[in-house]
């Protein structure tokens, strides 16, 4: 049920690091309170070092796996953004250098494509909305493809040769980069892994808090440092995995925004 719910509330993702951090801190306190309760009531709790080490080790394994996966996905997204900006700029420059009948309209279509790309992940609420916005990429690319084909038919022999040699291959690369981007946008680990990470961190925090109280090894400075570092680690992981929800928009899309500004200046259009 959570998987279905989060698919319809993608804006909730930006709150996940805070929720995870609060939950870890809460379970740590609960474990500590339970340990104190056992000491006051004369109860006895034996925490086997081997079992505790296994639980902590498993938690570290899941945390490390999630971080590695998020970092890999982030690299793919950033590289794709650069590829989209590069290929779109190449096509735009090639169109500008040709003497085409519909040159102005074709340039405007390329600017519209860039605007669609930049608007795709703004205020995104659900996966259905994402699918709809990605479909607009496809529709606009088909429109540009048809316009280039029309220009190739109507162009002079010289321009036809330039279109076939330069513009058409560059446009094919543009289509590939945007198609890859559409696939990457939907590439995330199964939410069951995120749920497993949540459970393991909470169990580890509960066990750690209880052991600290029972063994009377209370060091609140180190505890605070641990909780702060854990909160920051979770923020980093979720920022890498969901950069469109947690990263600064201008920083993440810097190359595309620079290209948008360049196109606007070349056309005399104000953004």
Phi and psi in degrees as GROMACS dihedral restraints (atoms count N, CA, C in turn):
[ dihedral_restraints ]
;  ai    aj    ak    al  type     phi  dphi    fc
    3     4     5     6     1   -64.3    20    10
    4     5     6     7     1   -38.8    20    10
    6     7     8     9     1   -59.6    20    10
    7     8     9    10     1   -43.3    20    10
    9    10    11    12     1   -67.1    20    10
   10    11    12    13     1   -41.7    20    10
   12    13    14    15     1   -65.3    20    10
   13    14    15    16     1   -44.3    20    10
   15    16    17    18     1   -67.8    20    10
   16    17    18    19     1   -27.1    20    10
   18    19    20    21     1   -65.7    20    10
   19    20    21    22     1   -26.7    20    10
   21    22    23    24     1   -99.3    20    10
   22    23    24    25     1     1.7    20    10
   24    25    26    27     1  -140.5    20    10
   25    26    27    28     1    59.8    20    10
   27    28    29    30     1   -64.1    20    10
   28    29    30    31     1   -24.6    20    10
   30    31    32    33     1   -66.1    20    10
   31    32    33    34     1   -16.5    20    10
   33    34    35    36     1   -72.2    20    10
   34    35    36    37     1   -20.1    20    10
   36    37    38    39     1   -59.4    20    10
   37    38    39    40     1   -30.8    20    10
   39    40    41    42     1   -67.7    20    10
   40    41    42    43     1   -15.9    20    10
   42    43    44    45     1   -94.9    20    10
   43    44    45    46     1    -8.3    20    10
   45    46    47    48     1   -60.1    20    10
   46    47    48    49     1   -44.4    20    10
   48    49    50    51     1   -57.8    20    10
   49    50    51    52     1   -41.0    20    10
   51    52    53    54     1   -65.6    20    10
   52    53    54    55     1   -43.9    20    10
   54    55    56    57     1   -64.4    20    10
   55    56    57    58     1   -44.4    20    10
   57    58    59    60     1   -61.0    20    10
   58    59    60    61     1   -44.0    20    10
   60    61    62    63     1   -65.0    20    10
   61    62    63    64     1   -43.6    20    10
   63    64    65    66     1   -63.8    20    10
   64    65    66    67     1   -40.5    20    10
   66    67    68    69     1   -64.1    20    10
   67    68    69    70     1   -42.7    20    10
   69    70    71    72     1   -62.0    20    10
   70    71    72    73     1   -46.0    20    10
   72    73    74    75     1   -62.8    20    10
   73    74    75    76     1   -39.6    20    10
   75    76    77    78     1   -65.3    20    10
   76    77    78    79     1   -44.6    20    10
   78    79    80    81     1   -67.9    20    10
   79    80    81    82     1   -31.4    20    10
   81    82    83    84     1   -64.1    20    10
   82    83    84    85     1   -44.0    20    10
   84    85    86    87     1   -65.3    20    10
   85    86    87    88     1   -41.3    20    10
   87    88    89    90     1   -61.0    20    10
   88    89    90    91     1   -43.6    20    10
   90    91    92    93     1   -62.6    20    10
   91    92    93    94     1   -41.3    20    10
   93    94    95    96     1   -64.9    20    10
   94    95    96    97     1   -43.6    20    10
   96    97    98    99     1   -63.7    20    10
   97    98    99   100     1   -38.9    20    10
   99   100   101   102     1   -66.2    20    10
  100   101   102   103     1   -40.8    20    10
  102   103   104   105     1   -61.9    20    10
  103   104   105   106     1   -42.1    20    10
  105   106   107   108     1   -63.6    20    10
  106   107   108   109     1   -37.6    20    10
  108   109   110   111     1   -63.0    20    10
  109   110   111   112     1   -41.8    20    10
  111   112   113   114     1   -63.9    20    10
  112   113   114   115     1   -38.2    20    10
  114   115   116   117     1   -66.4    20    10
  115   116   117   118     1   -39.2    20    10
  117   118   119   120     1   -71.2    20    10
  118   119   120   121     1   -35.2    20    10
  120   121   122   123     1   -91.7    20    10
  121   122   123   124     1     0.6    20    10
  123   124   125   126     1    78.9    20    10
  124   125   126   127     1    10.7    20    10
  126   127   128   129     1   -70.0    20    10
  127   128   129   130     1   167.1    20    10
  129   130   131   132     1  -132.5    20    10
  130   131   132   133     1   130.5    20    10
  132   133   134   135     1  -129.8    20    10
  133   134   135   136     1   121.0    20    10
  135   136   137   138     1  -105.1    20    10
  136   137   138   139     1   119.5    20    10
  138   139   140   141     1  -106.7    20    10
  139   140   141   142     1   106.4    20    10
  141   142   143   144     1   -68.3    20    10
  142   143   144   145     1   130.1    20    10
  144   145   146   147     1   -61.8    20    10
  145   146   147   148     1   -37.1    20    10
  147   148   149   150     1   -67.8    20    10
  148   149   150   151     1   -41.9    20    10
  150   151   152   153     1   -67.8    20    10
  151   152   153   154     1   -44.1    20    10
  153   154   155   156     1   -62.1    20    10
  154   155   156   157     1   -42.6    20    10
  156   157   158   159     1   -63.7    20    10
  157   158   159   160     1   -37.7    20    10
  159   160   161   162     1   -64.8    20    10
  160   161   162   163     1   -41.5    20    10
  162   163   164   165     1   -66.6    20    10
  163   164   165   166     1   -45.6    20    10
  165   166   167   168     1   -64.7    20    10
  166   167   168   169     1   -38.6    20    10
  168   169   170   171     1   -65.0    20    10
  169   170   171   172     1   -40.8    20    10
  171   172   173   174     1   -65.1    20    10
  172   173   174   175     1   -39.3    20    10
  174   175   176   177     1   -62.2    20    10
  175   176   177   178     1   -43.5    20    10
  177   178   179   180     1   -64.0    20    10
  178   179   180   181     1   -37.4    20    10
  180   181   182   183     1   -63.6    20    10
  181   182   183   184     1   -46.6    20    10
  183   184   185   186     1   -65.6    20    10
  184   185   186   187     1   -40.0    20    10
  186   187   188   189     1   -64.0    20    10
  187   188   189   190     1   -44.8    20    10
  189   190   191   192     1   -65.2    20    10
  190   191   192   193     1   -41.0    20    10
  192   193   194   195     1   -63.0    20    10
  193   194   195   196     1   -43.4    20    10
  195   196   197   198     1   -64.3    20    10
  196   197   198   199     1   -41.3    20    10
  198   199   200   201     1   -64.6    20    10
  199   200   201   202     1   -44.4    20    10
  201   202   203   204     1   -62.3    20    10
  202   203   204   205     1   -43.5    20    10
  204   205   206   207     1   -63.8    20    10
  205   206   207   208     1   -42.9    20    10
  207   208   209   210     1   -64.6    20    10
  208   209   210   211     1   -41.5    20    10
  210   211   212   213     1   -63.9    20    10
  211   212   213   214     1   -40.1    20    10
  213   214   215   216     1   -64.9    20    10
  214   215   216   217     1   -43.8    20    10
  216   217   218   219     1   -64.3    20    10
  217   218   219   220     1   -37.8    20    10
  219   220   221   222     1   -64.9    20    10
  220   221   222   223     1   -43.0    20    10
  222   223   224   225     1   -59.5    20    10
  223   224   225   226     1   -41.5    20    10
  225   226   227   228     1   -62.9    20    10
  226   227   228   229     1   -41.1    20    10
  228   229   230   231     1   -67.3    20    10
  229   230   231   232     1   -45.0    20    10
  231   232   233   234     1   -65.1    20    10
  232   233   234   235     1   -43.6    20    10
  234   235   236   237     1   -63.0    20    10
  235   236   237   238     1   -36.4    20    10
  237   238   239   240     1   -69.2    20    10
  238   239   240   241     1   -37.4    20    10
  240   241   242   243     1   -60.7    20    10
  241   242   243   244     1   -42.9    20    10
  243   244   245   246     1   -64.7    20    10
  244   245   246   247     1   -40.0    20    10
  246   247   248   249     1   -65.4    20    10
  247   248   249   250     1   -39.9    20    10
  249   250   251   252     1   -63.7    20    10
  250   251   252   253     1   -44.9    20    10
  252   253   254   255     1   -64.0    20    10
  253   254   255   256     1   -41.9    20    10
  255   256   257   258     1   -66.4    20    10
  256   257   258   259     1   -49.9    20    10
  258   259   260   261     1   -67.6    20    10
  259   260   261   262     1   -37.6    20    10
  261   262   263   264     1   -66.1    20    10
  262   263   264   265     1   -38.7    20    10
  264   265   266   267     1   -65.7    20    10
  265   266   267   268     1   -40.2    20    10
  267   268   269   270     1   -62.3    20    10
  268   269   270   271     1   -43.6    20    10
  270   271   272   273     1   -65.7    20    10
  271   272   273   274     1   -42.0    20    10
  273   274   275   276     1   -63.3    20    10
  274   275   276   277     1   -43.0    20    10
  276   277   278   279     1   -66.9    20    10
  277   278   279   280     1   -37.1    20    10
  279   280   281   282     1   -66.2    20    10
  280   281   282   283     1   -40.1    20    10
  282   283   284   285     1   -63.5    20    10
  283   284   285   286     1   -39.8    20    10
  285   286   287   288     1   -65.5    20    10
  286   287   288   289     1   -31.8    20    10
  288   289   290   291     1   -82.3    20    10
  289   290   291   292     1   -12.3    20    10
  291   292   293   294     1   -96.2    20    10
  292   293   294   295     1   155.0    20    10
  294   295   296   297     1   -99.5    20    10
  295   296   297   298     1    84.3    20    10
  297   298   299   300     1  -108.4    20    10
  298   299   300   301     1   150.2    20    10
  300   301   302   303     1   -65.2    20    10
  301   302   303   304     1   -44.8    20    10
  303   304   305   306     1  -101.1    20    10
  304   305   306   307     1    34.8    20    10
  306   307   308   309     1   -60.2    20    10
  307   308   309   310     1   -45.8    20    10
  309   310   311   312     1   -62.6    20    10
  310   311   312   313     1   -42.7    20    10
  312   313   314   315     1   -66.3    20    10
  313   314   315   316     1   -37.2    20    10
  315   316   317   318     1   -68.3    20    10
  316   317   318   319     1   -40.2    20    10
  318   319   320   321     1   -63.5    20    10
  319   320   321   322     1   -40.0    20    10
  321   322   323   324     1   -65.4    20    10
  322   323   324   325     1   -36.7    20    10
  324   325   326   327     1   -63.3    20    10
  325   326   327   328     1   -38.5    20    10
  327   328   329   330     1   -67.4    20    10
  328   329   330   331     1   -38.7    20    10
  330   331   332   333     1   -65.6    20    10
  331   332   333   334     1   -38.6    20    10
  333   334   335   336     1   -64.2    20    10
  334   335   336   337     1   -38.1    20    10
  336   337   338   339     1   -61.8    20    10
  337   338   339   340     1   -43.1    20    10
  339   340   341   342     1   -64.0    20    10
  340   341   342   343     1   -41.5    20    10
  342   343   344   345     1   -63.2    20    10
  343   344   345   346     1   -39.3    20    10
  345   346   347   348     1   -63.2    20    10
  346   347   348   349     1   -41.6    20    10
  348   349   350   351     1   -62.2    20    10
  349   350   351   352     1   -43.5    20    10
  351   352   353   354     1   -69.4    20    10
  352   353   354   355     1   -29.8    20    10
  354   355   356   357     1   -85.8    20    10
  355   356   357   358     1    -7.5    20    10
  357   358   359   360     1   -59.2    20    10
  358   359   360   361     1   -44.1    20    10
  360   361   362   363     1  -103.2    20    10
  361   362   363   364     1     9.7    20    10
  363   364   365   366     1   -80.7    20    10
  364   365   366   367     1   127.4    20    10
  366   367   368   369     1    52.7    20    10
  367   368   369   370     1    44.3    20    10
  369   370   371   372     1   -78.9    20    10
  370   371   372   373     1   129.8    20    10
  372   373   374   375     1  -107.8    20    10
  373   374   375   376     1   -32.5    20    10
  375   376   377   378     1  -151.1    20    10
  376   377   378   379     1   165.7    20    10
  378   379   380   381     1   -68.0    20    10
  379   380   381   382     1   -31.5    20    10
  381   382   383   384     1   -64.0    20    10
  382   383   384   385     1   -39.6    20    10
  384   385   386   387     1   -66.6    20    10
  385   386   387   388     1   -38.3    20    10
  387   388   389   390     1   -62.2    20    10
  388   389   390   391     1   -44.2    20    10
  390   391   392   393     1   -59.6    20    10
  391   392   393   394     1   -40.8    20    10
  393   394   395   396     1   -64.2    20    10
  394   395   396   397     1   -42.2    20    10
  396   397   398   399     1   -70.6    20    10
  397   398   399   400     1   -37.2    20    10
  399   400   401   402     1   -66.0    20    10
  400   401   402   403     1   -32.9    20    10
  402   403   404   405     1   -64.7    20    10
  403   404   405   406     1   -31.3    20    10
  405   406   407   408     1   -64.5    20    10
  406   407   408   409     1   -34.7    20    10
  408   409   410   411     1   -57.5    20    10
  409   410   411   412     1   -50.6    20    10
  411   412   413   414     1   -60.6    20    10
  412   413   414   415     1   -42.9    20    10
  414   415   416   417     1   -63.6    20    10
  415   416   417   418     1   -42.2    20    10
  417   418   419   420     1   -68.3    20    10
  418   419   420   421     1   -39.1    20    10
  420   421   422   423     1   -63.9    20    10
  421   422   423   424     1   -39.9    20    10
  423   424   425   426     1   -64.5    20    10
  424   425   426   427     1   -38.6    20    10
  426   427   428   429     1   -63.5    20    10
  427   428   429   430     1   -43.3    20    10
  429   430   431   432     1   -66.9    20    10
  430   431   432   433     1   -40.2    20    10
  432   433   434   435     1   -59.5    20    10
  433   434   435   436     1   -43.7    20    10
  435   436   437   438     1   -65.3    20    10
  436   437   438   439     1   -38.0    20    10
  438   439   440   441     1   -66.3    20    10
  439   440   441   442     1   -40.4    20    10
  441   442   443   444     1   -65.1    20    10
  442   443   444   445     1   -39.8    20    10
  444   445   446   447     1   -63.4    20    10
  445   446   447   448     1   -40.1    20    10
  447   448   449   450     1   -65.0    20    10
  448   449   450   451     1   -42.1    20    10
  450   451   452   453     1   -64.4    20    10
  451   452   453   454     1   -37.6    20    10
  453   454   455   456     1   -64.1    20    10
  454   455   456   457     1   -35.3    20    10
  456   457   458   459     1   -71.8    20    10
  457   458   459   460     1   -39.3    20    10
  459   460   461   462     1   -88.8    20    10
  460   461   462   463     1   -11.6    20    10
  462   463   464   465     1   -76.6    20    10
  463   464   465   466     1   165.3    20    10
  465   466   467   468     1   -70.5    20    10
  466   467   468   469     1   166.9    20    10
  468   469   470   471     1   -58.7    20    10
  469   470   471   472     1   -38.4    20    10
  471   472   473   474     1   -65.5    20    10
  472   473   474   475     1   -46.9    20    10
  474   475   476   477     1   -68.6    20    10
  475   476   477   478     1   -33.7    20    10
  477   478   479   480     1   -60.0    20    10
  478   479   480   481     1   -41.7    20    10
  480   481   482   483     1   -64.1    20    10
  481   482   483   484     1   -40.5    20    10
  483   484   485   486     1   -67.4    20    10
  484   485   486   487     1   -37.8    20    10
  486   487   488   489     1   -63.6    20    10
  487   488   489   490     1   -45.2    20    10
  489   490   491   492     1   -68.7    20    10
  490   491   492   493     1   -34.1    20    10
  492   493   494   495     1   -84.6    20    10
  493   494   495   496     1   -36.5    20    10
  495   496   497   498     1  -115.7    20    10
  496   497   498   499     1   -57.1    20    10
  498   499   500   501     1   -65.5    20    10
  499   500   501   502     1   -46.7    20    10
  501   502   503   504     1   -62.3    20    10
  502   503   504   505     1   -48.2    20    10
  504   505   506   507     1   -61.4    20    10
  505   506   507   508     1   -38.7    20    10
  507   508   509   510     1   -64.7    20    10
  508   509   510   511     1   -39.1    20    10
  510   511   512   513     1   -67.2    20    10
  511   512   513   514     1   -36.9    20    10
  513   514   515   516     1   -62.0    20    10
  514   515   516   517     1   -39.4    20    10
  516   517   518   519     1   -64.7    20    10
  517   518   519   520     1   -36.8    20    10
  519   520   521   522     1   -63.4    20    10
  520   521   522   523     1   -44.6    20    10
  522   523   524   525     1   -60.8    20    10
  523   524   525   526     1   -42.6    20    10
  525   526   527   528     1   -61.4    20    10
  526   527   528   529     1   -42.9    20    10
  528   529   530   531     1   -67.2    20    10
  529   530   531   532     1   -38.0    20    10
  531   532   533   534     1   -73.9    20    10
  532   533   534   535     1   -34.2    20    10
  534   535   536   537     1   -65.6    20    10
  535   536   537   538     1   -43.2    20    10
  537   538   539   540     1   -61.9    20    10
  538   539   540   541     1   -40.7    20    10
  540   541   542   543     1   -61.9    20    10
  541   542   543   544     1   -39.0    20    10
  543   544   545   546     1   -64.1    20    10
  544   545   546   547     1   -39.1    20    10
  546   547   548   549     1   -70.1    20    10
  547   548   549   550     1   -42.2    20    10
  549   550   551   552     1   -63.9    20    10
  550   551   552   553     1   -35.0    20    10
  552   553   554   555     1   -59.8    20    10
  553   554   555   556     1   -27.0    20    10
  555   556   557   558     1  -103.0    20    10
  556   557   558   559     1     8.6    20    10
  558   559   560   561     1   -93.7    20    10
  559   560   561   562     1   100.7    20    10
  561   562   563   564     1  -138.3    20    10
  562   563   564   565     1   154.7    20    10
  564   565   566   567     1   -66.2    20    10
  565   566   567   568     1   153.1    20    10
  567   568   569   570     1   -56.5    20    10
  568   569   570   571     1   142.1    20    10
  570   571   572   573     1   -64.1    20    10
  571   572   573   574     1   -18.2    20    10
  573   574   575   576     1   -64.0    20    10
  574   575   576   577     1   -28.7    20    10
  576   577   578   579     1   -69.5    20    10
  577   578   579   580     1   -41.0    20    10
  579   580   581   582     1   -63.6    20    10
  580   581   582   583     1   -40.3    20    10
  582   583   584   585     1   -64.8    20    10
  583   584   585   586     1   -40.3    20    10
  585   586   587   588     1   -64.4    20    10
  586   587   588   589     1   -41.9    20    10
  588   589   590   591     1   -59.7    20    10
  589   590   591   592     1   -43.6    20    10
  591   592   593   594     1   -59.9    20    10
  592   593   594   595     1   -46.2    20    10
  594   595   596   597     1   -64.7    20    10
  595   596   597   598     1   -45.1    20    10
  597   598   599   600     1   -65.3    20    10
  598   599   600   601     1   -39.9    20    10
  600   601   602   603     1   -66.7    20    10
  601   602   603   604     1   -39.6    20    10
  603   604   605   606     1   -67.5    20    10
  604   605   606   607     1   -42.4    20    10
  606   607   608   609     1   -64.2    20    10
  607   608   609   610     1   -43.3    20    10
  609   610   611   612     1   -62.5    20    10
  610   611   612   613     1   -42.0    20    10
  612   613   614   615     1   -64.5    20    10
  613   614   615   616     1   -41.3    20    10
  615   616   617   618     1   -61.6    20    10
  616   617   618   619     1   -45.8    20    10
  618   619   620   621     1   -66.0    20    10
  619   620   621   622     1   -41.4    20    10
  621   622   623   624     1   -64.6    20    10
  622   623   624   625     1   -43.2    20    10
  624   625   626   627     1   -65.0    20    10
  625   626   627   628     1   -40.9    20    10
  627   628   629   630     1   -65.4    20    10
  628   629   630   631     1   -44.8    20    10
  630   631   632   633     1   -63.6    20    10
  631   632   633   634     1   -37.8    20    10
  633   634   635   636     1   -62.8    20    10
  634   635   636   637     1   -39.8    20    10
  636   637   638   639     1   -73.5    20    10
  637   638   639   640     1   -44.8    20    10
  639   640   641   642     1   -66.0    20    10
  640   641   642   643     1   -41.2    20    10
  642   643   644   645     1   -87.0    20    10
  643   644   645   646     1     1.3    20    10
  645   646   647   648     1    53.7    20    10
  646   647   648   649     1    44.8    20    10
  648   649   650   651     1  -116.3    20    10
  649   650   651   652     1    60.7    20    10
  651   652   653   654     1   -87.3    20    10
  652   653   654   655     1   117.4    20    10
  654   655   656   657     1  -132.0    20    10
  655   656   657   658     1    95.5    20    10
  657   658   659   660     1   -72.7    20    10
  658   659   660   661     1   -23.9    20    10
  660   661   662   663     1   -66.2    20    10
  661   662   663   664     1   -49.4    20    10
  663   664   665   666     1   -65.3    20    10
  664   665   666   667     1   -35.4    20    10
  666   667   668   669     1   -63.0    20    10
  667   668   669   670     1   -44.2    20    10
  669   670   671   672     1   -63.4    20    10
  670   671   672   673     1   -41.4    20    10
  672   673   674   675     1   -62.6    20    10
  673   674   675   676     1   -42.3    20    10
  675   676   677   678     1   -60.9    20    10
  676   677   678   679     1   -47.1    20    10
  678   679   680   681     1   -66.4    20    10
  679   680   681   682     1   -37.7    20    10
  681   682   683   684     1   -67.1    20    10
  682   683   684   685     1   -44.5    20    10
  684   685   686   687     1   -64.6    20    10
  685   686   687   688     1   -38.8    20    10
  687   688   689   690     1   -64.4    20    10
  688   689   690   691     1   -41.7    20    10
  690   691   692   693     1   -62.9    20    10
  691   692   693   694     1   -41.9    20    10
  693   694   695   696     1   -69.1    20    10
  694   695   696   697     1   -37.6    20    10
  696   697   698   699     1   -61.9    20    10
  697   698   699   700     1   -41.3    20    10
  699   700   701   702     1   -66.1    20    10
  700   701   702   703     1   -38.9    20    10
  702   703   704   705     1   -63.7    20    10
  703   704   705   706     1   -41.3    20    10
  705   706   707   708     1   -63.7    20    10
  706   707   708   709     1   -44.9    20    10
  708   709   710   711     1   -61.2    20    10
  709   710   711   712     1   -48.7    20    10
  711   712   713   714     1   -71.1    20    10
  712   713   714   715     1   -30.5    20    10
  714   715   716   717     1   -67.7    20    10
  715   716   717   718     1   -38.1    20    10
  717   718   719   720     1   -70.8    20    10
  718   719   720   721     1   -37.6    20    10
  720   721   722   723     1   -78.4    20    10
  721   722   723   724     1   -34.1    20    10
  723   724   725   726     1  -126.8    20    10
  724   725   726   727     1    64.4    20    10
  726   727   728   729     1   -64.1    20    10
  727   728   729   730     1   -30.5    20    10
  729   730   731   732     1   -70.1    20    10
  730   731   732   733     1   -19.6    20    10
  732   733   734   735     1   -96.6    20    10
  733   734   735   736     1   -27.9    20    10
  735   736   737   738     1  -118.1    20    10
  736   737   738   739     1   -21.9    20    10
  738   739   740   741     1   -83.6    20    10
  739   740   741   742     1   157.0    20    10
  741   742   743   744     1   -65.8    20    10
  742   743   744   745     1   129.0    20    10
  744   745   746   747     1   -59.9    20    10
  745   746   747   748     1   -47.0    20    10
  747   748   749   750     1   -65.1    20    10
  748   749   750   751     1   -35.9    20    10
  750   751   752   753     1   -69.9    20    10
  751   752   753   754     1   -44.2    20    10
  753   754   755   756     1   -66.9    20    10
  754   755   756   757     1   -37.4    20    10
  756   757   758   759     1  -108.3    20    10
  757   758   759   760     1    31.4    20    10
  759   760   761   762     1   -57.6    20    10
  760   761   762   763     1   -46.1    20    10
  762   763   764   765     1   -63.6    20    10
  763   764   765   766     1   -40.6    20    10
  765   766   767   768     1   -68.2    20    10
  766   767   768   769     1   -37.9    20    10
  768   769   770   771     1   -68.9    20    10
  769   770   771   772     1   -37.5    20    10
  771   772   773   774     1   -63.3    20    10
  772   773   774   775     1   -40.8    20    10
  774   775   776   777     1   -66.0    20    10
  775   776   777   778     1   -39.9    20    10
  777   778   779   780     1   -61.2    20    10
  778   779   780   781     1   -42.4    20    10
  780   781   782   783     1   -65.3    20    10
  781   782   783   784     1   -40.0    20    10
  783   784   785   786     1   -63.9    20    10
  784   785   786   787     1   -43.8    20    10
  786   787   788   789     1   -63.6    20    10
  787   788   789   790     1   -39.9    20    10
  789   790   791   792     1   -64.5    20    10
  790   791   792   793     1   -41.0    20    10
  792   793   794   795     1   -66.8    20    10
  793   794   795   796     1   -40.4    20    10
  795   796   797   798     1   -66.3    20    10
  796   797   798   799     1   -31.4    20    10
  798   799   800   801     1   -95.1    20    10
  799   800   801   802     1   -10.8    20    10
  801   802   803   804     1    76.6    20    10
  802   803   804   805     1    17.7    20    10
  804   805   806   807     1   -97.2    20    10
  805   806   807   808     1   136.7    20    10
  807   808   809   810     1   -90.8    20    10
  808   809   810   811     1   131.7    20    10
